[in-house]
Amino acid sequence: GTGTYFYLQYRKEQARKLAEEEKRRQEEIEREKQRKLLEEKRKEFENLLAEMKKYFEKGEYEKVKELAEKALALAKQYGFSTDEIKNLLHQIEVKKYLDKLEKLKSMNEDIFYYYYVRGEVMKIPSWPELRKLKREIMEKTYENEYLVYLTYAENTVKNGIQGKYPKANYFMSRKYLDEGVKLRKRKKIEKNEKEKIILETQKQLYFSSKSLFGNTIPLSLY
């Protein structure tokens, strides 16, 4: 009876060891399977990155975005780094905004577009790559606005000199010039020589117009 008992215990222990060994073997098989799968997916991920870079260089940004979706899905599932993907997508956005800024810079050559250009520039993010060009364009819009005020001041005073509503045009010209001077001082814009010419023309209109001379306050000094 004692021998049978020990034999049964021995068989039980052997069975337990065999079961543990089988479990370890299956776990090792599963680990190897997962390792191979991960290696396979990493290669797939790296191939996607390589394709993204290739299409980025070609300027085919929609294709880059399409591949990025697949790469991001793989990265999320298998824990791969998304830094390169995000950087490429960021560079696409940078390129898009730079292109828009260049178009706005070109539009800025026409002083009368200053308000539209400024509004569009304000919609663009102030990323380090965009900051310098964005600042230059914004500064130019204020210079243009100043020139627009001078243009309006010049045109209205000329109309007054020509006898077209001299009183109304005189005051309109003064108002435009005042606004332009205030903007110039506030934004530290270089003074334009037109200011002096406009001021002299306003004085000429003031002293030559019966509806102004002796009935209105004389010109202020700038």
Secondary structure, 3 states (H helix, E strand, C coil): CHHHHHHHHHHHHHHHHHHHHHHHHHHHHHHHHHHHHHHHHHHHHHHHHHHHHHHHHHCCHHHHHHHHHHHHHHHHHHCCCCHHHHHHHHHHHHHHHHHHHHHHHHHCCCHHHHHHHHHHHHCCCCCHHHHHHHHHHHHHHHHHHHHHHHHHHHHHHHHHHCCCCHHHHHHHHHHHHHHHHHHHHHHCCCCCCHHHHHHHHHHHHHHHCCCCCCCCCCCCCC
